[in-house]
Amino acid sequence: FRAKSLRNAEAKRAIGRLAAELVGDGEQIFLDSGTTCFQMGLCLKGRRGLSIIANSARLALELDTPGINVIILGGQYRPDRMDTVGPMATNSLDLLRGYVAFVSADGLSMDFGPSASDIDSAHLFGLAIRHARKAVLLVDHSKFLSPSLFKITDFDSIAQVVTDKPPAAEWMEFLEAKGIGVLWPPEAQGPP
């Protein structure tokens, strides 16, 4: 977690701030255990009546603040990531619906979809997307360059992408054809 949080740190903070603007008081959301969603979580502290489903112990501790209800998924605890995965986490998630899922990815491919570097995270995040009423993908510009090993979901399940810079023209065309909205900070340069 610490090593990943240092990679593209400013991009992750920008994405987190922008994604947090999509969340109002009283909403129900899922935040994955990645470093980009952690940055988003930090920006949600002022919300009221917000329910956050998380598999990150680090995020749950950070969100110990009035006005936010944290539902942490039980499961196998991974100390290096400070998160929970496995059958108990997925069983907990099976009981929940009606939320917006904010999920990150380690890589993207037009034909493979968003992907993760470990199978447990890919499985849990994919399930979170399947149960969500809407899924928002949080990825920095470097994730558009190559896929990771384990598929999370298909792009057909994604409603919106929040990133730090406009994706390359071929990615913009691909996402537009899929009906996926793309959001980046206004100060970022226009498409290449």
Secondary structure as the mmCIF struct_conf table of DSSP 4:
data_model
#
loop_
_struct_conf.conf_type_id
_struct_conf.id
_struct_conf.beg_label_comp_id
_struct_conf.beg_label_asym_id
_struct_conf.beg_label_seq_id
_struct_conf.end_label_comp_id
_struct_conf.end_label_asym_id
_struct_conf.end_label_seq_id
HELX_RH_AL_P HELX_RH_AL_P1 ARG A 2 LEU A 6
TURN_TY1_P TURN_TY1_P1 ARG A 7 ASN A 8
HELX_RH_AL_P HELX_RH_AL_P2 ALA A 9 ALA A 20
TURN_TY1_P TURN_TY1_P2 GLU A 21 LEU A 22
TURN_TY1_P TURN_TY1_P3 ASP A 25 GLY A 26
STRN STRN1 GLN A 28 LEU A 31
BEND BEND1 SER A 33 GLY A 34
HELX_RH_AL_P HELX_RH_AL_P3 THR A 35 LEU A 42
TURN_TY1_P TURN_TY1_P4 CYS A 43 GLY A 46
BEND BEND2 ARG A 48 GLY A 49
STRN STRN2 LEU A 50 ALA A 54
BEND BEND3 ASN A 55 ASN A 55
STRN STRN3 SER A 56 SER A 56
HELX_RH_AL_P HELX_RH_AL_P4 ALA A 57 GLU A 62
TURN_TY1_P TURN_TY1_P5 LEU A 63 LEU A 63
BEND BEND4 THR A 65 THR A 65
TURN_TY1_P TURN_TY1_P6 PRO A 66 GLY A 67
STRN STRN4 ILE A 68 ILE A 72
HELX_LH_PP_P HELX_LH_PP_P1 LEU A 73 GLY A 74
BEND BEND5 GLY A 75 GLY A 75
STRN STRN5 GLN A 76 ARG A 78
TURN_TY1_P TURN_TY1_P7 PRO A 79 MET A 82
STRN STRN6 ASP A 83 VAL A 85
BEND BEND6 GLY A 86 GLY A 86
HELX_RH_AL_P HELX_RH_AL_P5 PRO A 87 LEU A 93
TURN_TY1_P TURN_TY1_P8 ASP A 94 LEU A 95
BEND BEND7 GLY A 98 GLY A 98
HELX_LH_PP_P HELX_LH_PP_P2 TYR A 99 TYR A 99
STRN STRN7 VAL A 100 SER A 104
BEND BEND8 ASP A 106 ASP A 106
STRN STRN8 GLY A 107 SER A 109
TURN_TY1_P TURN_TY1_P9 MET A 110 PHE A 112
STRN STRN9 GLY A 113 ALA A 116
BEND BEND9 SER A 117 ASP A 118
HELX_RH_AL_P HELX_RH_AL_P6 ILE A 119 HIS A 131
BEND BEND10 ALA A 132 ARG A 133
STRN STRN10 LYS A 134 LEU A 138
HELX_RH_3T_P HELX_RH_3T_P1 HIS A 141 LEU A 145
BEND BEND11 LEU A 149 LEU A 149
STRN STRN11 PHE A 150 LYS A 151
HELX_RH_3T_P HELX_RH_3T_P2 PHE A 155 SER A 157
STRN STRN12 GLN A 160 VAL A 162
BEND BEND12 ASP A 164 LYS A 165
HELX_LH_PP_P HELX_LH_PP_P3 PRO A 166 ALA A 168
HELX_RH_AL_P HELX_RH_AL_P7 ALA A 169 ALA A 177
TURN_TY1_P TURN_TY1_P10 LYS A 178 GLY A 179
STRN STRN13 GLY A 181 LEU A 183
TURN_TY1_P TURN_TY1_P11 PRO A 186 GLU A 187
BEND BEND13 ALA A 188 ALA A 188
#
